Amino acid sequence: MPDLPLVQFSSISRSEPQSFETTVYGFRDEDLSIVGHEFSNQDIADFFSVSMVEHSGDDWIDPEAKSALRVRVDIKPGLPMGVVSQVIKLKTNKVDIAPLDIVINMTVVSDISVLGGRRFNDETNVLVFGPVQKEVGDEEKLHLSVKGIHKELVEFSVAEIDPDAALAVEIGEPRNLFNTDADGERTLASRLYPLTIRVKKNCPNVQRMGSKQGELGRIVFNTKHPEIQQFDVRVQFAVQ
């Protein structure tokens, strides 16, 4: 049996490779070996590779096991966005034992996304203000999240605001988020940019509720990301 029969990756960047290792234990014989493998989802099989790595004594932590093998799984960038699943079936030299399953579940996301805000719909990329009192205005505080191998290259600027007479945008200084491994080494995981989108106080009357009530408002950001050069957020609101 593998010590990691189920592996979960949450919100991984589609541009960044991933990998993990698992130890496969044999409890019956000392001559256990992996002789091959198959993937359940052939549509994305090319994004996965399986290899054997040198096993150290420190990896062997099950005292009842008679043999142990170390398996490495590498996941290439470029997987489709959304929920992705793959099952790796490891074939052993024991013909009377069924292939060993390693289930991999992932949520693959874009390098750039919007986080936070009770009125932001991340599925449609729409910020919903709804009706706004003209004398009061309104605002929502969000974050622009940047992941992936290009995260340190990204710089946001506002390319377009429609309608600019009613909407305003502020982008703050980024905050770095780090991952820490078992050895205490820190690596940059993502960058968060504070983002405030505001419906201006005492702006002209406008209907941007979508459908027959006027097309949605739109904010376009330049990013300097080599693959996602622009990124936009739609805004649903009405001022009377």
C-alpha positions as CSV (number, residue, x, y, z in Angstrom):
1,M,0.0,0.0,0.0
2,P,1.2,3.6,-0.6
3,D,1.4,5.9,2.3
4,L,-0.3,8.6,0.2
5,P,-3.3,6.9,-1.5
6,L,-5.0,10.3,-1.8
7,V,-3.3,13.6,-2.7
8,Q,-5.2,16.9,-2.7
9,F,-3.9,20.1,-4.4
10,S,-6.0,23.2,-3.7
11,S,-5.9,26.3,-5.9
12,I,-2.7,25.5,-7.8
13,S,-1.5,27.7,-10.6
14,R,-1.8,26.3,-14.1
15,S,1.7,27.7,-15.0
16,E,3.5,26.1,-12.1
17,P,4.7,22.5,-11.9
18,Q,3.9,20.3,-8.9
19,S,5.4,17.1,-7.5
20,F,5.1,14.8,-4.6
21,E,6.6,11.5,-3.4
22,T,5.0,8.5,-1.7
23,T,6.4,5.3,-0.2
24,V,4.9,2.0,-1.3
25,Y,5.1,-0.6,1.5
26,G,5.1,-4.4,1.0
27,F,4.0,-6.4,4.0
28,R,4.4,-9.9,2.6
29,D,7.6,-10.2,0.6
30,E,11.0,-8.5,0.5
31,D,11.3,-8.4,-3.3
32,L,8.5,-5.9,-4.1
33,S,9.0,-3.8,-7.2
34,I,7.0,-1.5,-9.5
35,V,6.9,-2.9,-13.0
36,G,4.6,-0.3,-14.7
37,H,1.8,2.2,-14.3
38,E,-1.4,3.4,-16.0
39,F,-3.5,6.6,-15.8
40,S,-7.3,6.6,-15.4
41,N,-7.7,9.9,-17.3
42,Q,-5.9,9.6,-20.6
43,D,-7.0,13.0,-21.7
44,I,-4.5,14.6,-19.3
45,A,-2.0,11.7,-19.0
46,D,0.7,13.7,-20.7
47,F,0.8,16.1,-17.8
48,F,1.9,13.4,-15.3
49,S,5.1,11.3,-15.0
50,V,6.0,8.6,-12.6
51,S,9.5,7.6,-11.6
52,M,11.3,5.7,-8.9
53,V,13.7,7.5,-6.6
54,E,16.4,6.4,-4.2
55,H,15.0,5.2,-0.9
56,S,16.7,6.2,2.3
57,G,16.3,4.4,5.6
58,D,14.7,7.5,7.1
59,D,11.7,7.0,4.7
60,W,10.9,3.6,6.0
61,I,8.7,4.4,8.9
62,D,6.3,1.3,9.0
63,P,8.0,-1.3,11.2
64,E,5.7,-4.0,10.0
65,A,6.7,-3.6,6.3
66,K,9.2,-6.1,4.7
67,S,10.0,-3.9,1.8
68,A,9.5,-0.3,0.7
69,L,9.8,1.7,-2.6
70,R,9.9,5.4,-3.1
71,V,7.7,6.8,-6.0
72,R,7.8,10.3,-7.3
73,V,5.0,11.9,-9.3
74,D,5.7,15.1,-11.4
75,I,2.8,17.2,-12.7
76,K,3.6,19.5,-15.6
77,P,2.1,23.0,-16.0
78,G,-0.7,23.7,-18.4
79,L,-3.6,21.6,-17.0
80,P,-7.1,22.8,-17.8
81,M,-8.5,25.2,-15.2
82,G,-11.1,23.8,-12.8
83,V,-11.4,20.6,-10.8
84,V,-9.1,17.9,-12.2
85,S,-8.7,14.3,-11.1
86,Q,-6.3,11.6,-12.1
87,V,-5.7,8.1,-10.7
88,I,-2.3,6.5,-11.1
89,K,-2.5,2.7,-11.1
90,L,0.9,1.2,-10.0
91,K,1.5,-2.3,-11.2
92,T,3.8,-4.5,-9.0
93,N,5.6,-7.8,-9.6
94,K,3.0,-9.5,-7.5
95,V,0.5,-10.9,-10.1
96,D,-2.0,-11.8,-7.4
97,I,-2.3,-8.2,-6.1
98,A,-4.4,-5.6,-7.9
99,P,-2.7,-2.4,-9.1
100,L,-2.3,0.1,-6.3
101,D,-4.3,3.4,-6.8
102,I,-2.9,6.9,-6.1
103,V,-5.8,9.3,-6.4
104,I,-4.9,12.9,-7.3
105,N,-7.5,15.7,-6.9
106,M,-6.6,19.3,-7.9
107,T,-8.3,22.6,-8.4
108,V,-6.3,24.4,-11.1
109,V,-6.7,28.2,-11.2
110,S,-5.5,31.1,-13.4
111,D,-2.3,32.8,-12.3
112,I,-4.4,36.0,-11.7
113,S,-7.6,36.0,-9.8
114,V,-9.8,38.2,-7.6
115,L,-10.2,37.2,-3.9
116,G,-12.5,38.3,-1.1
117,G,-15.6,40.5,-1.1
118,R,-19.0,39.2,-0.3
119,R,-20.4,40.7,-3.5
120,F,-17.8,39.3,-5.9
121,N,-18.8,36.3,-7.9
122,D,-15.5,34.5,-8.8
123,E,-17.3,32.2,-11.3
124,T,-18.5,35.0,-13.5
125,N,-15.9,37.6,-12.5
126,V,-18.6,40.1,-11.7
127,L,-18.8,42.5,-8.7
128,V,-22.4,43.1,-7.9
129,F,-23.2,46.4,-6.2
130,G,-26.8,46.5,-7.4
131,P,-28.7,49.8,-6.8
132,V,-26.5,52.5,-5.3
133,Q,-27.7,55.7,-3.6
134,K,-26.3,58.6,-5.5
135,E,-25.7,60.7,-2.4
136,V,-23.8,57.9,-0.7
137,G,-21.9,55.9,-3.3
138,D,-20.4,52.5,-2.5
139,E,-17.2,50.5,-2.5
140,E,-15.9,47.0,-2.2
141,K,-12.5,46.0,-0.9
142,L,-10.9,43.0,-2.8
143,H,-7.5,41.5,-3.6
144,L,-5.8,40.7,-6.8
145,S,-4.0,37.4,-6.3
146,V,-1.0,36.4,-8.4
147,K,0.4,32.9,-8.5
148,G,2.7,30.9,-10.8
149,I,6.2,31.2,-12.1
150,H,5.6,34.7,-13.4
151,K,4.3,36.2,-10.1
152,E,7.3,38.4,-9.5
153,L,7.0,40.0,-13.0
154,V,3.4,41.1,-12.6
155,E,2.6,44.8,-12.1
156,F,-1.0,46.0,-12.2
157,S,-2.2,49.2,-13.8
158,V,-5.6,50.4,-14.9
159,A,-6.0,50.3,-18.6
160,E,-9.7,51.2,-18.9
161,I,-12.7,52.1,-16.7
162,D,-16.2,52.0,-18.2
163,P,-17.9,54.2,-17.2
164,D,-15.1,56.3,-15.7
165,A,-17.5,59.0,-14.6
166,A,-19.1,56.5,-12.1
167,L,-16.4,54.0,-11.2
168,A,-13.0,54.5,-9.5
169,V,-10.2,52.0,-8.8
170,E,-7.3,51.9,-6.3
171,I,-4.5,49.3,-6.3
172,G,-2.4,49.0,-3.2
173,E,1.1,47.7,-2.6
174,P,1.5,43.9,-2.8
175,R,1.9,41.6,0.2
176,N,4.0,38.4,-0.3
177,L,2.7,35.1,1.0
178,F,5.2,32.3,1.6
179,N,5.2,28.5,2.0
180,T,7.5,26.9,4.5
181,D,8.8,23.4,4.0
182,A,9.7,20.8,6.7
183,D,13.3,22.2,6.8
184,G,12.0,25.7,7.5
185,E,12.9,27.0,4.0
186,R,10.5,29.7,2.8
187,T,9.4,30.1,-0.9
188,L,7.2,32.7,-2.4
189,A,3.7,31.2,-2.9
190,S,1.7,34.2,-4.1
191,R,1.3,38.0,-4.0
192,L,-1.8,39.9,-2.9
193,Y,-2.6,43.4,-4.2
194,P,-5.3,45.3,-2.2
195,L,-8.0,46.4,-4.7
196,T,-10.7,48.9,-4.0
197,I,-13.5,49.4,-6.5
198,R,-15.7,52.4,-5.8
199,V,-19.0,53.8,-7.2
200,K,-18.4,57.5,-6.9
201,K,-20.5,59.6,-4.7
202,N,-22.8,62.1,-6.7
203,C,-21.8,60.6,-10.0
204,P,-24.1,60.8,-13.0
205,N,-27.2,58.5,-13.2
206,V,-26.3,55.3,-14.9
207,Q,-27.8,51.8,-15.5
208,R,-25.2,49.0,-15.8
209,M,-27.2,46.1,-14.5
210,G,-26.8,43.8,-17.5
211,S,-29.2,42.5,-20.1
212,K,-31.8,45.2,-21.1
213,Q,-30.7,47.4,-18.2
214,G,-27.5,48.4,-19.9
215,E,-24.3,46.4,-20.3
216,L,-22.2,45.7,-17.2
217,G,-19.5,48.1,-16.2
218,R,-15.9,47.1,-17.0
219,I,-12.5,47.6,-15.5
220,V,-9.5,46.4,-17.5
221,F,-6.1,45.9,-15.9
222,N,-2.7,45.7,-17.6
223,T,-0.6,43.1,-15.8
224,K,2.8,42.7,-17.5
225,H,2.2,38.9,-17.2
226,P,3.7,37.3,-20.3
227,E,0.7,35.1,-21.0
228,I,-2.2,37.1,-19.4
229,Q,-1.4,40.7,-20.6
230,Q,-4.8,42.0,-19.6
231,F,-7.4,41.0,-17.0
232,D,-10.8,42.5,-16.5
233,V,-13.6,42.7,-13.8
234,R,-17.2,43.4,-14.7
235,V,-19.3,45.6,-12.4
236,Q,-23.1,45.4,-12.0
237,F,-24.6,48.6,-10.6
238,A,-27.2,51.3,-11.1
239,V,-27.1,54.9,-9.8
240,Q,-30.2,57.1,-9.9
